[in-house]
Amino acid sequence: MSIKTTSFIKSSTSYQQCPADTIPEVAFIGRSNVGKSSLINMLVQKKKLAKVSSTPGKTQLINHFLINDRYYLVDLPGYGWAKVSQRKKKDWGKMLADYLLHRKNLVEVLLLIDIRLPTQKIDLEFMEWLLKAGTFFSIVFTKADKLSKQQVLAQVNTFQQKLKDQFGNIHCLVTSASTYAGRAELMDYLVNRMAS
């Protein structure tokens, strides 16, 4: 699928403020600084559609981007070690939970994970929460350009083995925003999910 039009629609502090839920959307989430905004920019092939920062916690709102006037990509705040107050983290947590539980047109959540890191407890806890909430999700590994092909395969295999007993088989994709690796595969996957 070719991307003909992209536009930033709005930032919201709650799911009630989000755009009308009349078209499907896919949400991007993960630990702070995992590369959510960079991955969205890579997918749409625009460097500055989603704001990118090296400072963890830069994305603090629910950001909607309209693609081809047909569906939304949604950039969500990261969770984890962002240097913000405990109050702000609680606010983010409620905002995310409400969005994930109540957004009727949410087709899927793409859970981004830095492929360089060992399995993180916070990611496993979030996956468990998604499963209990009945939210469909897939894993998207980021920053694959930082490892060799052999290292990437080893990391993915290790991750999938650790998840298998608890979560079963979860669909995984490997990407790099820097080299565009995995873009075609992820785009094809999104097109299929939007059509289902």
N, C-alpha and C positions, 0 to 999 in steps of 0.2 A: 504494500500500500504506500502510495506517495502522500506526503504531507503538503497540502496546498496552502492552508491558512492556519496560523496559530495566533492566539491573542490571550493576554492576561485579562481575566474577567474581574476578579475581586479577591480581597483578603477578608476572612471572617473570623470572629472571635468565638463563634458557636455554630453548631450545625443548623440552628434556626436561621442564621444570617446567610447561609450558603445560597448559591443560585438555585432556581427552581429545579426540582429533581425529575425533570422530564426526559433527560437523555442519560445514557450510562456513563459511569466514571470509574477510573482505577486510581487508587491512592498509593502513594509511595511513603514508606515509613521505615525507620531504623534508628540505630543509636546516633547520637549527635556526631556530626562530622563524617558520616559514612559515605556521603556523596549523593544525597537525594536530588538536590537541585542540579548538580552537574550531570546526573544521569538523564534527567528530564531535558536539559539543554542538548545533550548528545542525541537523544531520540528525535527531537524536532529539528536538529541541526541549526540551532541558534544559540550563540554563546551567552546571551544576556536575557533570555526569556525569564528564567527563574534566577533569583539573586543568589550568588555563590559567595561564600565567605570561608576563610580558614578558621574563623572563630566559632567554636561549637555553640549551638543554640541560636544561630542567626535567624533561622526560620522559627517564628513564634506564633504564626497564625495559620489558618487553613486557607491555602492559596489555590485557586481554581484557574486552570488554563484550558481554553476551548480549542479543540483540534478539528480542523475541517468542518466546523459548524455541526459536528456530529457526536462528539463525546468530550469528556473532561479528563485531563490528567490533574491529580490533586497532590500538591506538595504539603506534607504534614510536618509539624514540629518533631524534632528528634527526641529520643528519650536517652537517659543515661547520665553522662558526666558533664553536661553543659554547665558552665559557670554562672548559674542563676540562683536566686534565693529558693529556699524550700517552699515558700508560699507560691512562687511562680511555677515550680515543678508540679505542685498539687493542682494549680489552675490548669496547666497543660494536660495533666492526667485526666481531669474531668472533661476537658474539651475534647480530647482524643476519644475517650470512652463513649461519650455521648454521640460523637460523630460516627464512630464505628458501629454502634448499636442501633442508631436511628436513621441513618442515611439510606433511604429506600432504593436509590438507584446505584448504590455501590456494587459493582460487579465483582471486584477482587481487590485484595490488598497485596502489594508487592513489598515484601519484607527484605530490606537491603542489609547485607552483611559484608563487612570488610574481609575479603578472602585471606588476608595476611594473618588474621588473628585466630587463636584457638576458640573453640565453642565458648560463648559467653553465657553465664547464668541468666543475665537480664534478657537476652534474646530468647532463651528457652522458656522463661517465665511468660514472655509476651506471646510466644507461639501457643502456649497452653491456654492463655486468656482468650486468644483468637478462636481456638478450637471450641472452648466452652461457650463462647458467644455465638458460635455457628457461622463465623466469618471465613469465607474461602480465601486462602492465601497461598502464595508461592514465594520461594526464596530467590533473590537476585544477588549474586555475589558481585561486589564492586572491586575496583582497583586491581584487576587481574594482570595488568601490565607490570606490576611491581614484582611478579613472580615468574619463574620459568613455566613452560607448559607442563612439565612433570610435577612441579610443585603445586600447580593449580589442580591437576587431576588428583593428587594425593590429598589435598585439602578438602576437595569436594567429596571424595570417597570417605574420608574420615568423618566429615560432618554428617553425611547421609547415614553412615553406620550408627552414629551416636543417636540420631533422630528416629531410626527405624522402629525400635521397640516402643518408644513413647508416642510417636506421631504417625507411624506408618510411612508409606512412600509419599514424599512431598516433591512436587515439581521444582527443579532448580535450574537456573540459568546463570551463565558466567559473563560478566561484562567489564569493559573498561571505558570510562568517559574520555580518557586521553587518546586512545587508539581506535575508538569506535568498535572495538571487539564486542561481539554479541548483539550488536544493534539489530541486524536483520532478523535474528532468531527471536529477539524480544518483541520486535514490531509484529512479526507474524503471529506470535503468541497472543499479543494484545488484540489484534484484529479478530482472531478466532474467539477470544473471550467476549469481546463486544458483540459478536454476532450470535453468541449462544443464548 
